């Protein structure tokens, strides 16, 4: 057996064990579904925070440049 194939064999053994557990366990399925929903909400919240930050930066730059334009007339 080649030493580089050992991690591959370990991973395959892991998934051969875990996949049937995920298919059969309703508790595990519900945990996975709730985790996916939470991650999706967090991503959406992250996008919202980024959009608000960009809007605040744009508004601040607009006020700043407007003030400078009035100041240097």
N, CA, C, O and CB atoms as a CASP TS submission, in Angstrom:
PFRMAT TS
TARGET T0000
AUTHOR 0000-0000-0000
METHOD Language model
MODEL 1
PARENT N/A
ATOM      1  N   UNK     1       0.847  -1.185   0.000  1.00  0.00           N
ATOM      2  CA  UNK     1       0.000   0.000   0.000  1.00  0.00           C
ATOM      3  C   UNK     1       0.887   1.241   0.000  1.00  0.00           C
ATOM      4  O   UNK     1       1.872   1.324   0.734  1.00  0.00           O
ATOM      5  CB  UNK     1      -0.961   0.002   1.225  1.00  0.00           C
ATOM      6  N   UNK     2       0.525   2.168  -0.812  1.00  0.00           N
ATOM      7  CA  UNK     2       1.261   3.414  -0.933  1.00  0.00           C
ATOM      8  C   UNK     2       0.881   4.347   0.220  1.00  0.00           C
ATOM      9  O   UNK     2      -0.293   4.444   0.579  1.00  0.00           O
ATOM     10  CB  UNK     2       0.983   4.086  -2.303  1.00  0.00           C
ATOM     11  N   UNK     3       1.870   5.033   0.801  1.00  0.00           N
ATOM     12  CA  UNK     3       1.626   5.909   1.954  1.00  0.00           C
ATOM     13  C   UNK     3       0.728   7.097   1.594  1.00  0.00           C
ATOM     14  O   UNK     3       0.028   7.621   2.461  1.00  0.00           O
ATOM     15  CB  UNK     3       2.956   6.421   2.514  1.00  0.00           C
ATOM     16  N   UNK     4       0.737   7.521   0.348  1.00  0.00           N
ATOM     17  CA  UNK     4      -0.091   8.665  -0.051  1.00  0.00           C
ATOM     18  C   UNK     4      -1.563   8.291  -0.167  1.00  0.00           C
ATOM     19  O   UNK     4      -2.414   9.180  -0.198  1.00  0.00           O
ATOM     20  CB  UNK     4       0.399   9.230  -1.376  1.00  0.00           C
ATOM     21  N   UNK     5      -1.883   7.027  -0.230  1.00  0.00           N
ATOM     22  CA  UNK     5      -3.287   6.609  -0.350  1.00  0.00           C
ATOM     23  C   UNK     5      -3.952   6.420   0.999  1.00  0.00           C
ATOM     24  O   UNK     5      -5.169   6.242   1.059  1.00  0.00           O
ATOM     25  CB  UNK     5      -3.383   5.325  -1.139  1.00  0.00           C
ATOM     26  N   UNK     6      -3.189   6.455   2.083  1.00  0.00           N
ATOM     27  CA  UNK     6      -3.763   6.249   3.417  1.00  0.00           C
ATOM     28  C   UNK     6      -4.802   7.319   3.757  1.00  0.00           C
ATOM     29  O   UNK     6      -5.892   6.966   4.207  1.00  0.00           O
ATOM     30  CB  UNK     6      -2.655   6.248   4.473  1.00  0.00           C
ATOM     31  N   UNK     7      -4.513   8.612   3.561  1.00  0.00           N
ATOM     32  CA  UNK     7      -5.564   9.614   3.844  1.00  0.00           C
ATOM     33  C   UNK     7      -6.823   9.412   3.000  1.00  0.00           C
ATOM     34  O   UNK     7      -7.934   9.634   3.482  1.00  0.00           O
ATOM     35  CB  UNK     7      -5.020  11.018   3.600  1.00  0.00           C
ATOM     36  N   UNK     8      -6.659   8.997   1.763  1.00  0.00           N
ATOM     37  CA  UNK     8      -7.827   8.740   0.906  1.00  0.00           C
ATOM     38  C   UNK     8      -8.645   7.585   1.468  1.00  0.00           C
ATOM     39  O   UNK     8      -9.874   7.653   1.492  1.00  0.00           O
ATOM     40  CB  UNK     8      -7.387   8.429  -0.548  1.00  0.00           C
ATOM     41  N   UNK     9      -7.987   6.539   1.915  1.00  0.00           N
ATOM     42  CA  UNK     9      -8.702   5.387   2.466  1.00  0.00           C
ATOM     43  C   UNK     9      -9.421   5.758   3.761  1.00  0.00           C
ATOM     44  O   UNK     9     -10.532   5.294   4.016  1.00  0.00           O
ATOM     45  CB  UNK     9      -7.732   4.224   2.715  1.00  0.00           C
ATOM     46  N   UNK    10      -8.783   6.592   4.575  1.00  0.00           N
ATOM     47  CA  UNK    10      -9.418   7.044   5.819  1.00  0.00           C
ATOM     48  C   UNK    10     -10.659   7.868   5.501  1.00  0.00           C
ATOM     49  O   UNK    10     -11.698   7.689   6.136  1.00  0.00           O
ATOM     50  CB  UNK    10      -8.426   7.873   6.676  1.00  0.00           C
ATOM     51  N   UNK    11     -10.563   8.768   4.527  1.00  0.00           N
ATOM     52  CA  UNK    11     -11.705   9.592   4.155  1.00  0.00           C
ATOM     53  C   UNK    11     -12.840   8.745   3.598  1.00  0.00           C
ATOM     54  O   UNK    11     -14.002   8.961   3.940  1.00  0.00           O
ATOM     55  CB  UNK    11     -11.289  10.643   3.135  1.00  0.00           C
ATOM     56  N   UNK    12     -12.518   7.801   2.762  1.00  0.00           N
ATOM     57  CA  UNK    12     -13.550   6.927   2.198  1.00  0.00           C
ATOM     58  C   UNK    12     -14.234   6.129   3.302  1.00  0.00           C
ATOM     59  O   UNK    12     -15.457   5.989   3.305  1.00  0.00           O
ATOM     60  CB  UNK    12     -12.942   5.973   1.149  1.00  0.00           C
ATOM     61  N   UNK    13     -13.447   5.608   4.238  1.00  0.00           N
ATOM     62  CA  UNK    13     -14.024   4.861   5.359  1.00  0.00           C
ATOM     63  C   UNK    13     -14.930   5.755   6.197  1.00  0.00           C
ATOM     64  O   UNK    13     -15.984   5.320   6.661  1.00  0.00           O
ATOM     65  CB  UNK    13     -12.913   4.262   6.239  1.00  0.00           C
ATOM     66  N   UNK    14     -14.516   7.008   6.390  1.00  0.00           N
ATOM     67  CA  UNK    14     -15.333   7.954   7.143  1.00  0.00           C
ATOM     68  C   UNK    14     -16.680   8.163   6.475  1.00  0.00           C
ATOM     69  O   UNK    14     -17.722   8.069   7.124  1.00  0.00           O
ATOM     70  CB  UNK    14     -14.609   9.287   7.290  1.00  0.00           C
ATOM     71  N   UNK    15     -16.662   8.450   5.165  1.00  0.00           N
ATOM     72  CA  UNK    15     -17.910   8.731   4.470  1.00  0.00           C
ATOM     73  C   UNK    15     -18.774   7.485   4.332  1.00  0.00           C
ATOM     74  O   UNK    15     -20.001   7.585   4.346  1.00  0.00           O
ATOM     75  CB  UNK    15     -17.624   9.314   3.103  1.00  0.00           C
ATOM     76  N   UNK    16     -18.167   6.331   4.201  1.00  0.00           N
ATOM     77  CA  UNK    16     -18.950   5.082   4.140  1.00  0.00           C
ATOM     78  C   UNK    16     -19.693   4.874   5.452  1.00  0.00           C
ATOM     79  O   UNK    16     -20.785   4.307   5.466  1.00  0.00           O
ATOM     80  CB  UNK    16     -18.031   3.860   3.842  1.00  0.00           C
ATOM     81  N   UNK    17     -19.106   5.331   6.554  1.00  0.00           N
ATOM     82  CA  UNK    17     -19.754   5.201   7.856  1.00  0.00           C
ATOM     83  C   UNK    17     -20.781   6.300   8.090  1.00  0.00           C
ATOM     84  O   UNK    17     -21.873   6.035   8.593  1.00  0.00           O
ATOM     85  CB  UNK    17     -18.714   5.224   8.963  1.00  0.00           C
ATOM     86  N   UNK    18     -20.439   7.526   7.730  1.00  0.00           N
ATOM     87  CA  UNK    18     -21.275   8.675   8.079  1.00  0.00           C
ATOM     88  C   UNK    18     -22.513   8.803   7.198  1.00  0.00           C
ATOM     89  O   UNK    18     -23.583   9.152   7.696  1.00  0.00           O
ATOM     90  CB  UNK    18     -20.465   9.939   7.987  1.00  0.00           C
ATOM     91  N   UNK    19     -22.393   8.531   5.915  1.00  0.00           N
ATOM     92  CA  UNK    19     -23.527   8.728   5.007  1.00  0.00           C
ATOM     93  C   UNK    19     -24.737   7.883   5.410  1.00  0.00           C
ATOM     94  O   UNK    19     -25.843   8.422   5.439  1.00  0.00           O
ATOM     95  CB  UNK    19     -23.116   8.389   3.575  1.00  0.00           C
ATOM     96  N   UNK    20     -24.596   6.601   5.722  1.00  0.00           N
ATOM     97  CA  UNK    20     -25.778   5.863   6.177  1.00  0.00           C
ATOM     98  C   UNK    20     -26.360   6.419   7.479  1.00  0.00           C
ATOM     99  O   UNK    20     -27.576   6.418   7.670  1.00  0.00           O
ATOM    100  CB  UNK    20     -25.427   4.402   6.365  1.00  0.00           C
ATOM    101  N   UNK    21     -25.487   6.893   8.371  1.00  0.00           N
ATOM    102  CA  UNK    21     -25.995   7.485   9.611  1.00  0.00           C
ATOM    103  C   UNK    21     -26.816   8.727   9.307  1.00  0.00           C
ATOM    104  O   UNK    21     -27.851   8.956   9.933  1.00  0.00           O
ATOM    105  CB  UNK    21     -24.836   7.832  10.564  1.00  0.00           C
ATOM    106  N   UNK    22     -26.364   9.528   8.353  1.00  0.00           N
ATOM    107  CA  UNK    22     -27.092  10.752   8.005  1.00  0.00           C
ATOM    108  C   UNK    22     -28.419  10.422   7.328  1.00  0.00           C
ATOM    109  O   UNK    22     -29.394  11.155   7.497  1.00  0.00           O
ATOM    110  CB  UNK    22     -26.239  11.642   7.086  1.00  0.00           C
ATOM    111  N   UNK    23     -28.470   9.357   6.586  1.00  0.00           N
ATOM    112  CA  UNK    23     -29.704   8.979   5.893  1.00  0.00           C
ATOM    113  C   UNK    23     -30.733   8.387   6.850  1.00  0.00           C
ATOM    114  O   UNK    23     -31.934   8.574   6.653  1.00  0.00           O
ATOM    115  CB  UNK    23     -29.399   7.981   4.782  1.00  0.00           C
ATOM    116  N   UNK    24     -30.287   7.681   7.875  1.00  0.00           N
ATOM    117  CA  UNK    24     -31.208   6.962   8.750  1.00  0.00           C
ATOM    118  C   UNK    24     -31.665   7.763   9.959  1.00  0.00           C
ATOM    119  O   UNK    24     -32.769   7.533  10.454  1.00  0.00           O
ATOM    120  CB  UNK    24     -30.568   5.705   9.215  1.00  0.00           C
ATOM    121  N   UNK    25     -30.873   8.678  10.440  1.00  0.00           N
ATOM    122  CA  UNK    25     -31.174   9.392  11.672  1.00  0.00           C
ATOM    123  C   UNK    25     -31.994  10.640  11.386  1.00  0.00           C
ATOM    124  O   UNK    25     -31.512  11.573  10.743  1.00  0.00           O
ATOM    125  CB  UNK    25     -29.886   9.762  12.404  1.00  0.00           C
ATOM    126  N   UNK    26     -33.231  10.656  11.862  1.00  0.00           N
ATOM    127  CA  UNK    26     -34.070  11.834  11.649  1.00  0.00           C
ATOM    128  C   UNK    26     -33.587  13.006  12.504  1.00  0.00           C
ATOM    129  O   UNK    26     -33.731  14.161  12.103  1.00  0.00           O
ATOM    130  CB  UNK    26     -35.540  11.511  11.971  1.00  0.00           C
ATOM    131  N   UNK    27     -33.014  12.718  13.682  1.00  0.00           N
ATOM    132  CA  UNK    27     -32.479  13.784  14.524  1.00  0.00           C
ATOM    133  C   UNK    27     -31.308  14.480  13.834  1.00  0.00           C
ATOM    134  O   UNK    27     -31.213  15.707  13.826  1.00  0.00           O
ATOM    135  CB  UNK    27     -32.038  13.225  15.885  1.00  0.00           C
ATOM    136  N   UNK    28     -30.427  13.680  13.262  1.00  0.00           N
ATOM    137  CA  UNK    28     -29.272  14.238  12.556  1.00  0.00           C
ATOM    138  C   UNK    28     -29.714  15.034  11.327  1.00  0.00           C
ATOM    139  O   UNK    28     -29.133  16.073  11.014  1.00  0.00           O
ATOM    140  CB  UNK    28     -28.306  13.116  12.141  1.00  0.00           C
ATOM    141  N   UNK    29     -30.726  14.550  10.646  1.00  0.00           N
ATOM    142  CA  UNK    29     -31.246  15.281   9.483  1.00  0.00           C
ATOM    143  C   UNK    29     -31.819  16.626   9.902  1.00  0.00           C
ATOM    144  O   UNK    29     -31.592  17.631   9.229  1.00  0.00           O
ATOM    145  CB  UNK    29     -32.321  14.453   8.760  1.00  0.00           C
ATOM    146  N   UNK    30     -32.560  16.659  11.005  1.00  0.00           N
ATOM    147  CA  UNK    30     -33.134  17.933  11.456  1.00  0.00           C
ATOM    148  C   UNK    30     -32.039  18.893  11.908  1.00  0.00           C
ATOM    149  O   UNK    30     -32.145  20.098  11.683  1.00  0.00           O
ATOM    150  CB  UNK    30     -34.135  17.698  12.601  1.00  0.00           C
ATOM    151  N   UNK    31     -30.986  18.373  12.545  1.00  0.00           N
ATOM    152  CA  UNK    31     -29.862  19.229  12.941  1.00  0.00           C
ATOM    153  C   UNK    31     -29.186  19.810  11.705  1.00  0.00           C
ATOM    154  O   UNK    31     -28.845  20.993  11.680  1.00  0.00           O
ATOM    155  CB  UNK    31     -28.839  18.435  13.789  1.00  0.00           C
ATOM    156  N   UNK    32     -28.994  18.988  10.688  1.00  0.00           N
ATOM    157  CA  UNK    32     -28.366  19.466   9.458  1.00  0.00           C
ATOM    158  C   UNK    32     -29.232  20.514   8.767  1.00  0.00           C
ATOM    159  O   UNK    32     -28.709  21.503   8.252  1.00  0.00           O
ATOM    160  CB  UNK    32     -28.101  18.296   8.509  1.00  0.00           C
ATOM    161  N   UNK    33     -30.538  20.312   8.749  1.00  0.00           N
ATOM    162  CA  UNK    33     -31.439  21.279   8.112  1.00  0.00           C
ATOM    163  C   UNK    33     -31.414  22.615   8.850  1.00  0.00           C
ATOM    164  O   UNK    33     -31.353  23.673   8.225  1.00  0.00           O
ATOM    165  CB  UNK    33     -32.875  20.728   8.066  1.00  0.00           C
ATOM    166  N   UNK    34     -31.461  22.562  10.186  1.00  0.00           N
ATOM    167  CA  UNK    34     -31.425  23.798  10.961  1.00  0.00           C
ATOM    168  C   UNK    34     -30.085  24.508  10.814  1.00  0.00           C
ATOM    169  O   UNK    34     -30.032  25.737  10.765  1.00  0.00           O
ATOM    170  CB  UNK    34     -31.702  23.507  12.432  1.00  0.00           C
ATOM    171  N   UNK    35     -29.014  23.745  10.744  1.00  0.00           N
ATOM    172  CA  UNK    35     -27.692  24.333  10.544  1.00  0.00           C
ATOM    173  C   UNK    35     -27.622  25.034   9.192  1.00  0.00           C
ATOM    174  O   UNK    35     -27.079  26.133   9.084  1.00  0.00           O
ATOM    175  CB  UNK    35     -26.599  23.254  10.645  1.00  0.00           C
ATOM    176  N   UNK    36     -28.171  24.397   8.168  1.00  0.00           N
ATOM    177  CA  UNK    36     -28.176  25.001   6.834  1.00  0.00           C
ATOM    178  C   UNK    36     -28.997  26.293   6.835  1.00  0.00           C
ATOM    179  O   UNK    36     -28.588  27.289   6.238  1.00  0.00           O
ATOM    180  CB  UNK    36     -28.739  24.007   5.791  1.00  0.00           C
ATOM    181  N   UNK    37     -30.141  26.278   7.496  1.00  0.00           N
ATOM    182  CA  UNK    37     -30.970  27.492   7.570  1.00  0.00           C
ATOM    183  C   UNK    37     -30.230  28.613   8.297  1.00  0.00           C
ATOM    184  O   UNK    37     -30.275  29.768   7.875  1.00  0.00           O
ATOM    185  CB  UNK    37     -32.307  27.192   8.285  1.00  0.00           C
ATOM    186  N   UNK    38     -29.552  28.267   9.387  1.00  0.00           N
ATOM    187  CA  UNK    38     -28.809  29.265  10.148  1.00  0.00           C
ATOM    188  C   UNK    38     -27.680  29.860   9.311  1.00  0.00           C
ATOM    189  O   UNK    38     -27.479  31.075   9.312  1.00  0.00           O
ATOM    190  CB  UNK    38     -28.246  28.647  11.431  1.00  0.00           C
ATOM    191  N   UNK    39     -26.951  29.016   8.605  1.00  0.00           N
ATOM    192  CA  UNK    39     -25.859  29.503   7.757  1.00  0.00           C
ATOM    193  C   UNK    39     -26.400  30.401   6.656  1.00  0.00           C
ATOM    194  O   UNK    39     -25.801  31.428   6.336  1.00  0.00           O
ATOM    195  CB  UNK    39     -25.076  28.326   7.145  1.00  0.00           C
ATOM    196  N   UNK    40     -27.530  30.018   6.076  1.00  0.00           N
ATOM    197  CA  UNK    40     -28.137  30.829   5.021  1.00  0.00           C
ATOM    198  C   UNK    40     -28.554  32.195   5.554  1.00  0.00           C
ATOM    199  O   UNK    40     -28.352  33.214   4.894  1.00  0.00           O
ATOM    200  CB  UNK    40     -29.349  30.107   4.419  1.00  0.00           C
ATOM    201  N   UNK    41     -29.136  32.211   6.751  1.00  0.00           N
ATOM    202  CA  UNK    41     -29.538  33.489   7.351  1.00  0.00           C
ATOM    203  C   UNK    41     -28.324  34.351   7.658  1.00  0.00           C
ATOM    204  O   UNK    41     -28.352  35.565   7.453  1.00  0.00           O
ATOM    205  CB  UNK    41     -30.349  33.253   8.632  1.00  0.00           C
ATOM    206  N   UNK    42     -27.256  33.727   8.152  1.00  0.00           N
ATOM    207  CA  UNK    42     -26.054  34.480   8.483  1.00  0.00           C
ATOM    208  C   UNK    42     -25.429  35.079   7.224  1.00  0.00           C
ATOM    209  O   UNK    42     -24.924  36.201   7.259  1.00  0.00           O
ATOM    210  CB  UNK    42     -25.041  33.582   9.207  1.00  0.00           C
ATOM    211  N   UNK    43     -25.459  34.339   6.109  1.00  0.00           N
ATOM    212  CA  UNK    43     -24.938  34.875   4.859  1.00  0.00           C
ATOM    213  C   UNK    43     -25.767  36.066   4.413  1.00  0.00           C
ATOM    214  O   UNK    43     -25.224  37.084   3.985  1.00  0.00           O
ATOM    215  CB  UNK    43     -24.921  33.797   3.769  1.00  0.00           C
ATOM    216  N   UNK    44     -27.093  35.938   4.513  1.00  0.00           N
ATOM    217  CA  UNK    44     -27.971  37.036   4.123  1.00  0.00           C
ATOM    218  C   UNK    44     -27.724  38.253   5.012  1.00  0.00           C
ATOM    219  O   UNK    44     -27.703  39.384   4.526  1.00  0.00           O
ATOM    220  CB  UNK    44     -29.450  36.602   4.202  1.00  0.00           C
ATOM    221  N   UNK    45     -27.540  38.026   6.301  1.00  0.00           N
ATOM    222  CA  UNK    45     -27.260  39.118   7.227  1.00  0.00           C
ATOM    223  C   UNK    45     -25.925  39.766   6.889  1.00  0.00           C
ATOM    224  O   UNK    45     -25.789  40.988   6.954  1.00  0.00           O
ATOM    225  CB  UNK    45     -27.259  38.612   8.679  1.00  0.00           C
ATOM    226  N   UNK    46     -24.946  38.953   6.531  1.00  0.00           N
ATOM    227  CA  UNK    46     -23.636  39.476   6.157  1.00  0.00           C
ATOM    228  C   UNK    46     -23.752  40.373   4.928  1.00  0.00           C
ATOM    229  O   UNK    46     -23.140  41.441   4.886  1.00  0.00           O
ATOM    230  CB  UNK    46     -22.650  38.324   5.889  1.00  0.00           C
ATOM    231  N   UNK    47     -24.527  39.956   3.927  1.00  0.00           N
ATOM    232  CA  UNK    47     -24.725  40.777   2.734  1.00  0.00           C
ATOM    233  C   UNK    47     -25.430  42.081   3.087  1.00  0.00           C
ATOM    234  O   UNK    47     -25.097  43.134   2.544  1.00  0.00           O
ATOM    235  CB  UNK    47     -25.532  40.007   1.678  1.00  0.00           C
ATOM    236  N   UNK    48     -26.391  42.017   3.984  1.00  0.00           N
ATOM    237  CA  UNK    48     -27.112  43.218   4.403  1.00  0.00           C
ATOM    238  C   UNK    48     -26.178  44.191   5.108  1.00  0.00           C
ATOM    239  O   UNK    48     -26.223  45.395   4.855  1.00  0.00           O
ATOM    240  CB  UNK    48     -28.282  42.849   5.321  1.00  0.00           C
ATOM    241  N   UNK    49     -25.333  43.670   5.993  1.00  0.00           N
ATOM    242  CA  UNK    49     -24.383  44.530   6.708  1.00  0.00           C
ATOM    243  C   UNK    49     -23.410  45.176   5.724  1.00  0.00           C
ATOM    244  O   UNK    49     -23.095  46.359   5.851  1.00  0.00           O
ATOM    245  CB  UNK    49     -23.608  43.719   7.776  1.00  0.00           C
ATOM    246  N   UNK    50     -22.937  44.414   4.754  1.00  0.00           N
ATOM    247  CA  UNK    50     -22.030  44.975   3.740  1.00  0.00           C
ATOM    248  C   UNK    50     -22.723  46.063   2.939  1.00  0.00           C
ATOM    249  O   UNK    50     -22.135  47.112   2.679  1.00  0.00           O
ATOM    250  CB  UNK    50     -21.521  43.874   2.795  1.00  0.00           C
ATOM    251  N   UNK    51     -23.959  45.825   2.548  1.00  0.00           N
ATOM    252  CA  UNK    51     -24.695  46.815   1.766  1.00  0.00           C
ATOM    253  C   UNK    51     -24.911  48.089   2.576  1.00  0.00           C
ATOM    254  O   UNK    51     -24.771  49.190   2.044  1.00  0.00           O
ATOM    255  CB  UNK    51     -26.044  46.242   1.307  1.00  0.00           C
ATOM    256  N   UNK    52     -25.248  47.952   3.851  1.00  0.00           N
ATOM    257  CA  UNK    52     -25.436  49.129   4.695  1.00  0.00           C
ATOM    258  C   UNK    52     -24.122  49.877   4.905  1.00  0.00           C
ATOM    259  O   UNK    52     -24.102  51.108   4.926  1.00  0.00           O
ATOM    260  CB  UNK    52     -26.027  48.723   6.045  1.00  0.00           C
ATOM    261  N   UNK    53     -23.028  49.136   5.058  1.00  0.00           N
ATOM    262  CA  UNK    53     -21.721  49.777   5.221  1.00  0.00           C
ATOM    263  C   UNK    53     -21.348  50.543   3.952  1.00  0.00           C
ATOM    264  O   UNK    53     -20.873  51.676   4.035  1.00  0.00           O
ATOM    265  CB  UNK    53     -20.635  48.725   5.557  1.00  0.00           C
ATOM    266  N   UNK    54     -21.552  49.947   2.795  1.00  0.00           N
ATOM    267  CA  UNK    54     -21.255  50.642   1.535  1.00  0.00           C
ATOM    268  C   UNK    54     -22.141  51.863   1.350  1.00  0.00           C
ATOM    269  O   UNK    54     -21.687  52.895   0.857  1.00  0.00           O
ATOM    270  CB  UNK    54     -21.429  49.694   0.349  1.00  0.00           C
ATOM    271  N   UNK    55     -23.395  51.749   1.742  1.00  0.00           N
ATOM    272  CA  UNK    55     -24.305  52.892   1.637  1.00  0.00           C
ATOM    273  C   UNK    55     -23.847  54.019   2.555  1.00  0.00           C
ATOM    274  O   UNK    55     -23.881  55.188   2.170  1.00  0.00           O
ATOM    275  CB  UNK    55     -25.750  52.474   1.983  1.00  0.00           C
ATOM    276  N   UNK    56     -23.420  53.671   3.765  1.00  0.00           N
ATOM    277  CA  UNK    56     -22.944  54.693   4.705  1.00  0.00           C
ATOM    278  C   UNK    56     -21.665  55.348   4.184  1.00  0.00           C
ATOM    279  O   UNK    56     -21.494  56.561   4.305  1.00  0.00           O
ATOM    280  CB  UNK    56     -22.697  54.075   6.101  1.00  0.00           C
ATOM    281  N   UNK    57     -20.777  54.556   3.613  1.00  0.00           N
ATOM    282  CA  UNK    57     -19.541  55.114   3.045  1.00  0.00           C
ATOM    283  C   UNK    57     -19.872  56.046   1.879  1.00  0.00           C
ATOM    284  O   UNK    57     -19.319  57.141   1.777  1.00  0.00           O
ATOM    285  CB  UNK    57     -18.589  53.979   2.574  1.00  0.00           C
ATOM    286  N   UNK    58     -20.767  55.611   1.011  1.00  0.00           N
ATOM    287  CA  UNK    58     -21.158  56.442  -0.125  1.00  0.00           C
ATOM    288  C   UNK    58     -21.815  57.736   0.317  1.00  0.00           C
ATOM    289  O   UNK    58     -21.541  58.799  -0.241  1.00  0.00           O
ATOM    290  CB  UNK    58     -22.095  55.679  -1.031  1.00  0.00           C
ATOM    291  N   UNK    59     -22.677  57.651   1.314  1.00  0.00           N
ATOM    292  CA  UNK    59     -23.336  58.851   1.828  1.00  0.00           C
ATOM    293  C   UNK    59     -22.312  59.801   2.437  1.00  0.00           C
ATOM    294  O   UNK    59     -22.368  61.010   2.211  1.00  0.00           O
ATOM    295  CB  UNK    59     -24.404  58.479   2.871  1.00  0.00           C
ATOM    296  N   UNK    60     -21.382  59.256   3.205  1.00  0.00           N
ATOM    297  CA  UNK    60     -20.343  60.086   3.827  1.00  0.00           C
ATOM    298  C   UNK    60     -19.460  60.746   2.775  1.00  0.00           C
ATOM    299  O   UNK    60     -19.138  61.929   2.886  1.00  0.00           O
ATOM    300  CB  UNK    60     -19.481  59.244   4.777  1.00  0.00           C
ATOM    301  N   UNK    61     -19.072  59.991   1.762  1.00  0.00           N
ATOM    302  CA  UNK    61     -18.262  60.571   0.688  1.00  0.00           C
ATOM    303  C   UNK    61     -19.026  61.665  -0.058  1.00  0.00           C
ATOM    304  O   UNK    61     -18.460  62.699  -0.413  1.00  0.00           O
ATOM    305  CB  UNK    61     -17.822  59.478  -0.293  1.00  0.00           C
ATOM    306  N   UNK    62     -20.307  61.428  -0.290  1.00  0.00           N
ATOM    307  CA  UNK    62     -21.131  62.438  -0.957  1.00  0.00           C
ATOM    308  C   UNK    62     -21.202  63.722  -0.154  1.00  0.00           C
ATOM    309  O   UNK    62     -21.048  64.813  -0.704  1.00  0.00           O
ATOM    310  CB  UNK    62     -22.532  61.904  -1.197  1.00  0.00           C
ATOM    311  N   UNK    63     -21.437  63.599   1.148  1.00  0.00           N
ATOM    312  CA  UNK    63     -21.460  64.792   1.999  1.00  0.00           C
ATOM    313  C   UNK    63     -20.093  65.465   2.027  1.00  0.00           C
ATOM    314  O   UNK    63     -19.997  66.690   1.951  1.00  0.00           O
ATOM    315  CB  UNK    63     -21.896  64.427   3.427  1.00  0.00           C
ATOM    316  N   UNK    64     -19.038  64.665   2.135  1.00  0.00           N
ATOM    317  CA  UNK    64     -17.686  65.229   2.197  1.00  0.00           C
ATOM    318  C   UNK    64     -17.316  65.970   0.937  1.00  0.00           C
ATOM    319  O   UNK    64     -16.832  67.100   1.001  1.00  0.00           O
ATOM    320  CB  UNK    64     -16.678  64.143   2.450  1.00  0.00           C
ATOM    321  N   UNK    65     -17.535  65.353  -0.208  1.00  0.00           N
ATOM    322  CA  UNK    65     -17.222  66.023  -1.476  1.00  0.00           C
ATOM    323  C   UNK    65     -18.127  67.221  -1.714  1.00  0.00           C
ATOM    324  O   UNK    65     -17.688  68.234  -2.259  1.00  0.00           O
ATOM    325  CB  UNK    65     -17.347  65.044  -2.641  1.00  0.00           C
ATOM    326  N   UNK    66     -19.368  67.114  -1.315  1.00  0.00           N
ATOM    327  CA  UNK    66     -20.276  68.262  -1.438  1.00  0.00           C
ATOM    328  C   UNK    66     -19.805  69.419  -0.575  1.00  0.00           C
ATOM    329  O   UNK    66     -19.826  70.570  -1.011  1.00  0.00           O
ATOM    330  CB  UNK    66     -21.706  67.866  -1.047  1.00  0.00           C
ATOM    331  N   UNK    67     -19.385  69.124   0.637  1.00  0.00           N
ATOM    332  CA  UNK    67     -18.881  70.168   1.526  1.00  0.00           C
ATOM    333  C   UNK    67     -17.613  70.802   0.952  1.00  0.00           C
ATOM    334  O   UNK    67     -17.451  72.022   0.990  1.00  0.00           O
ATOM    335  CB  UNK    67     -18.603  69.592   2.927  1.00  0.00           C
ATOM    336  N   UNK    68     -16.716  69.967   0.422  1.00  0.00           N
ATOM    337  CA  UNK    68     -15.491  70.491  -0.181  1.00  0.00           C
ATOM    338  C   UNK    68     -15.799  71.340  -1.395  1.00  0.00           C
ATOM    339  O   UNK    68     -15.142  72.359  -1.613  1.00  0.00           O
ATOM    340  CB  UNK    68     -14.557  69.355  -0.568  1.00  0.00           C
ATOM    341  N   UNK    69     -16.792  70.944  -2.199  1.00  0.00           N
ATOM    342  CA  UNK    69     -17.167  71.726  -3.383  1.00  0.00           C
ATOM    343  C   UNK    69     -17.704  73.085  -2.979  1.00  0.00           C
ATOM    344  O   UNK    69     -17.408  74.089  -3.627  1.00  0.00           O
ATOM    345  CB  UNK    69     -18.211  70.976  -4.223  1.00  0.00           C
ATOM    346  N   UNK    70     -18.487  73.128  -1.917  1.00  0.00           N
ATOM    347  CA  UNK    70     -19.015  74.410  -1.429  1.00  0.00           C
ATOM    348  C   UNK    70     -17.892  75.254  -0.827  1.00  0.00           C
ATOM    349  O   UNK    70     -17.856  76.472  -0.999  1.00  0.00           O
ATOM    350  CB  UNK    70     -20.132  74.178  -0.380  1.00  0.00           C
ATOM    351  N   UNK    71     -16.982  74.592  -0.121  1.00  0.00           N
ATOM    352  CA  UNK    71     -15.895  75.291   0.541  1.00  0.00           C
ATOM    353  C   UNK    71     -14.928  75.930  -0.450  1.00  0.00           C
ATOM    354  O   UNK    71     -14.424  77.022  -0.187  1.00  0.00           O
ATOM    355  CB  UNK    71     -15.150  74.343   1.441  1.00  0.00           C
ATOM    356  N   UNK    72     -14.658  75.287  -1.572  1.00  0.00           N
ATOM    357  CA  UNK    72     -13.676  75.797  -2.527  1.00  0.00           C
ATOM    358  C   UNK    72     -14.278  76.577  -3.683  1.00  0.00           C
ATOM    359  O   UNK    72     -13.596  76.780  -4.687  1.00  0.00           O
ATOM    360  CB  UNK    72     -12.884  74.670  -3.069  1.00  0.00           C
ATOM    361  N   UNK    73     -15.493  77.011  -3.592  1.00  0.00           N
ATOM    362  CA  UNK    73     -16.102  77.829  -4.662  1.00  0.00           C
ATOM    363  C   UNK    73     -15.592  79.196  -4.661  1.00  0.00           C
ATOM    364  O   UNK    73     -16.000  80.008  -5.492  1.00  0.00           O
ATOM    365  CB  UNK    73     -17.577  77.871  -4.543  1.00  0.00           C
TER
END
